[in-house]
Amino acid sequence: MSTTLDLALVKVPAQIRKRLIESYVELKRGLIEGRLDLAGMSAGKLCEAVIRLCQERVFGSYTAFGTKIPNLPDECRRIITGTAVAAVSDSEKLIVPRALVFLYTMRNKRGIGHIGGDVDPNAVDSSVIGSVADWIVCELIRVHHGMSLEEAQDLVDALSTRRVPDVWDVAGKKRVLRAGLSARDESLLLLYSTRDSAVLTEDLVDWVEYSSLSMFQIKVLAKLHQERMIEWDKVTDTVVLSPKGVADVEARLISTARQ
């Protein structure tokens, strides 16, 4: 993805382009993997990169990376109301800065990648963040590569290959959509999708659709617990994926899915 975006945004200053692409790719990866913390942090980095591009286009220079912009919404307003030093598109002066304010506010105030948000993030929030980020990148491609917005959208759609997610949330349950996985690997993948909280054993066995709870505990959970892939608390009958389990899923299951 990054190579094609690099070509599409070749007219953007190299330092800005590099950070813009890296943050956008990370944001999309976070959304695909259901990691809203990663998506939220990446959304903030994307805003930091794009606002510098708007500064450069409107004022002829931009705040150096490593120097904090004290208040991003205020800086966006300065760009919108300021006098441009040269010809600049309305998009980069008026529209993109407003989109940045919205994206940055969503990231900060909806609890996405930011401790202390007003509400817990959900699928609708993450979808909006992804859509706004897509629009910003499409618009920059359109402006800097001379494409129509539709052509830019086609490019981003192609780059952001919408693969089927490994885990599907449906009617209060979770299902692994990838075929051919063992009950062990399905369990690890399901726990990875909820790794910020403990899962009841009875829920996990239901999600895996294992025929017997007692046999699932003996053949799957006990072994994973012994290997320290999970922490199985027999008192509360809950399961949590360990750091070792997270590393195993990311190295063996998620990387395999991307190939």
C-alpha positions as CSV (number, residue, x, y, z in Angstrom):
1,M,0.0,0.0,0.0
2,S,2.7,2.5,1.1
3,T,4.6,2.3,-2.2
4,T,1.5,3.1,-4.3
5,L,0.5,6.0,-2.0
6,D,4.0,7.3,-2.1
7,L,3.6,7.6,-5.9
8,A,0.1,9.1,-5.7
9,L,1.3,11.7,-3.2
10,V,4.8,12.3,-4.7
11,K,4.2,16.1,-4.9
12,V,3.8,16.3,-1.1
13,P,7.0,17.2,0.8
14,A,8.9,14.0,1.6
15,Q,8.9,14.4,5.4
16,I,5.2,15.0,5.5
17,R,4.5,12.3,3.0
18,K,6.3,9.7,4.9
19,R,4.5,10.4,8.2
20,L,1.1,10.8,6.4
21,I,1.4,7.4,4.7
22,E,2.7,5.6,7.8
23,S,-0.1,6.9,10.0
24,Y,-2.8,6.2,7.5
25,V,-1.6,2.6,6.9
26,E,-1.5,2.1,10.7
27,L,-4.9,3.5,11.1
28,K,-6.4,1.2,8.5
29,R,-4.6,-1.8,10.0
30,G,-5.9,-0.9,13.5
31,L,-9.5,-0.8,12.2
32,I,-9.1,-4.1,10.3
33,E,-7.8,-5.8,13.4
34,G,-10.3,-4.2,15.7
35,R,-7.5,-2.4,17.6
36,L,-9.2,0.9,18.3
37,D,-6.3,2.0,20.5
38,L,-3.9,1.7,17.5
39,A,-6.5,3.3,15.2
40,G,-7.0,6.2,17.6
41,M,-3.3,6.9,18.0
42,S,-2.8,6.7,14.3
43,A,-5.7,9.1,13.6
44,G,-3.9,11.7,15.8
45,K,-0.6,11.2,13.9
46,L,-2.5,11.5,10.6
47,C,-3.9,14.8,11.7
48,E,-0.5,16.0,12.8
49,A,1.0,15.2,9.4
50,V,-1.9,16.6,7.3
51,I,-2.1,19.9,9.2
52,R,1.6,20.5,8.4
53,L,0.8,20.0,4.7
54,C,-2.0,22.5,5.0
55,Q,0.4,24.9,6.7
56,E,3.0,24.4,4.0
57,R,0.5,25.0,1.3
58,V,-1.1,28.1,2.8
59,F,1.8,29.8,4.6
60,G,4.8,28.4,2.7
61,S,6.3,26.7,5.7
62,Y,5.2,24.2,8.4
63,T,5.8,23.5,12.1
64,A,8.9,21.2,12.3
65,F,8.2,17.6,13.3
66,G,9.2,17.2,16.9
67,T,7.7,20.6,17.7
68,K,4.3,20.3,19.2
69,I,1.4,22.2,17.8
70,P,-0.3,23.4,21.0
71,N,-3.9,23.4,19.8
72,L,-4.7,21.6,16.5
73,P,-8.3,23.0,16.1
74,D,-7.0,26.6,16.7
75,E,-4.3,26.0,14.1
76,C,-6.9,24.7,11.6
77,R,-8.9,27.9,12.2
78,R,-5.7,30.0,11.6
79,I,-5.3,28.2,8.2
80,I,-8.9,28.7,7.3
81,T,-8.9,32.4,8.1
82,G,-5.3,33.2,7.1
83,T,-4.0,34.8,3.9
84,A,-2.3,32.4,1.6
85,V,1.2,33.3,0.3
86,A,0.4,31.6,-3.0
87,A,-2.4,30.0,-4.9
88,V,-3.8,27.1,-2.9
89,S,-6.9,24.9,-3.5
90,D,-10.0,25.6,-1.4
91,S,-9.8,22.0,-0.4
92,E,-6.5,22.4,1.5
93,K,-7.3,25.8,2.9
94,L,-11.0,25.4,3.8
95,I,-12.3,21.8,3.7
96,V,-9.4,19.5,4.8
97,P,-8.7,21.6,7.9
98,R,-12.4,21.3,9.0
99,A,-12.2,17.5,8.4
100,L,-9.1,17.4,10.6
101,V,-10.9,19.2,13.4
102,F,-13.7,16.6,13.2
103,L,-11.3,13.7,13.1
104,Y,-9.2,15.0,15.9
105,T,-12.2,15.7,18.1
106,M,-13.6,12.2,17.5
107,R,-10.3,10.7,18.4
108,N,-10.0,12.7,21.6
109,K,-13.6,12.9,22.8
110,R,-14.9,9.4,22.0
111,G,-12.3,7.5,23.9
112,I,-10.5,6.1,20.8
113,G,-6.8,5.9,21.5
114,H,-7.3,8.4,24.4
115,I,-7.8,7.6,28.0
116,G,-10.6,9.5,29.6
117,G,-12.9,9.9,26.6
118,D,-16.5,10.8,27.2
119,V,-17.9,7.5,26.0
120,D,-16.6,4.1,25.0
121,P,-15.9,3.8,21.2
122,N,-17.9,1.5,19.1
123,A,-18.2,0.2,15.6
124,V,-20.0,3.3,14.3
125,D,-17.3,5.6,15.7
126,S,-14.5,3.5,14.2
127,S,-16.4,3.4,10.8
128,V,-16.7,7.2,10.8
129,I,-13.0,7.7,11.7
130,G,-12.0,5.3,8.8
131,S,-14.3,7.1,6.4
132,V,-13.0,10.6,7.2
133,A,-9.4,9.4,7.0
134,D,-10.2,7.8,3.6
135,W,-11.8,11.0,2.4
136,I,-8.8,13.2,3.5
137,V,-6.3,10.9,1.8
138,C,-8.5,10.7,-1.4
139,E,-8.8,14.5,-1.5
140,L,-5.0,14.9,-1.1
141,I,-4.5,12.4,-3.9
142,R,-7.0,14.3,-6.1
143,V,-5.3,17.6,-5.5
144,H,-1.7,16.5,-5.8
145,H,-2.0,13.9,-8.5
146,G,-4.6,15.5,-10.7
147,M,-7.1,12.7,-10.3
148,S,-10.9,13.0,-9.9
149,L,-12.2,12.2,-6.5
150,E,-13.8,9.1,-7.9
151,E,-10.4,7.9,-9.3
152,A,-8.7,8.7,-6.0
153,Q,-11.4,6.7,-4.1
154,D,-10.9,3.8,-6.5
155,L,-7.2,3.9,-5.7
156,V,-7.7,4.0,-2.0
157,D,-10.3,1.2,-2.2
158,A,-7.9,-0.9,-4.1
159,L,-5.1,-0.2,-1.6
160,S,-7.2,-0.8,1.4
161,T,-8.2,-4.3,0.3
162,R,-11.3,-5.0,2.3
163,R,-10.5,-8.5,3.4
164,V,-13.2,-10.4,5.4
165,P,-12.5,-10.0,9.1
166,D,-11.3,-13.1,11.0
167,V,-13.8,-12.6,13.8
168,W,-17.5,-11.7,13.3
169,D,-19.6,-10.1,16.1
170,V,-23.2,-11.2,15.6
171,A,-26.2,-11.2,17.9
172,G,-24.1,-11.0,21.0
173,K,-21.8,-13.8,19.9
174,K,-18.5,-14.1,18.1
175,R,-17.7,-16.4,15.2
176,V,-14.3,-17.2,13.5
177,L,-14.9,-16.9,9.8
178,R,-11.6,-18.4,8.6
179,A,-12.0,-22.1,7.8
180,G,-9.6,-24.8,8.8
181,L,-8.5,-23.6,12.2
182,S,-8.3,-25.9,15.2
183,A,-10.4,-25.2,18.3
184,R,-7.1,-24.1,19.9
185,D,-6.4,-21.5,17.2
186,E,-10.0,-20.4,17.1
187,S,-9.9,-19.8,20.8
188,L,-6.7,-17.8,20.6
189,L,-8.1,-15.7,17.8
190,L,-11.3,-15.1,19.7
191,L,-9.5,-14.1,22.8
192,Y,-7.3,-11.8,20.7
193,S,-10.4,-10.0,19.5
194,T,-11.4,-9.3,23.2
195,R,-7.9,-9.1,24.7
196,D,-8.7,-6.1,26.8
197,S,-11.2,-8.1,28.9
198,A,-11.7,-11.5,30.4
199,V,-14.1,-13.9,28.6
200,L,-16.3,-16.4,30.4
201,T,-15.4,-20.0,29.6
202,E,-19.0,-20.8,28.7
203,D,-19.0,-18.0,26.2
204,L,-15.8,-19.1,24.6
205,V,-16.9,-22.7,24.2
206,D,-20.2,-21.4,22.7
207,W,-18.3,-19.2,20.2
208,V,-16.0,-22.1,19.2
209,E,-19.1,-24.4,19.1
210,Y,-17.2,-27.1,20.9
211,S,-19.4,-30.1,21.7
212,S,-18.5,-30.5,25.4
213,L,-17.6,-27.8,28.0
214,S,-15.7,-30.2,30.2
215,M,-13.7,-31.6,27.2
216,F,-13.0,-28.1,26.0
217,Q,-11.6,-27.2,29.4
218,I,-9.4,-30.3,29.4
219,K,-8.2,-30.4,25.8
220,V,-8.0,-26.7,25.0
221,L,-7.9,-24.4,28.0
222,A,-5.8,-26.5,30.3
223,K,-3.1,-26.9,27.7
224,L,-3.1,-23.3,26.7
225,H,-2.9,-22.3,30.4
226,Q,0.0,-24.7,30.9
227,E,1.8,-23.1,28.0
228,R,1.1,-19.6,29.4
229,M,-0.8,-18.6,26.3
230,I,-3.8,-17.8,28.5
231,E,-4.6,-17.2,32.1
232,W,-7.5,-19.5,33.0
233,D,-9.1,-18.5,36.4
234,K,-11.0,-21.5,37.6
235,V,-12.6,-19.6,40.4
236,T,-14.3,-17.1,38.2
237,D,-14.2,-19.5,35.2
238,T,-12.8,-16.7,32.9
239,V,-10.0,-16.6,30.4
240,V,-7.6,-13.9,29.4
241,L,-5.0,-13.9,26.6
242,S,-1.5,-13.5,27.9
243,P,1.2,-11.4,26.3
244,K,2.8,-14.6,25.0
245,G,-0.6,-15.5,23.5
246,V,-0.9,-12.1,21.8
247,A,2.6,-12.5,20.3
248,D,1.7,-16.0,19.0
249,V,-1.5,-14.8,17.4
250,E,0.2,-11.8,15.7
251,A,3.1,-13.8,14.4
252,R,1.3,-17.0,13.4
253,L,-2.4,-16.3,12.7
254,I,-2.7,-12.7,11.7
255,S,0.4,-12.7,9.5
256,T,-0.8,-15.9,7.8
257,A,-4.2,-14.2,7.1
258,R,-2.4,-11.3,5.3
259,Q,-0.5,-13.5,2.9
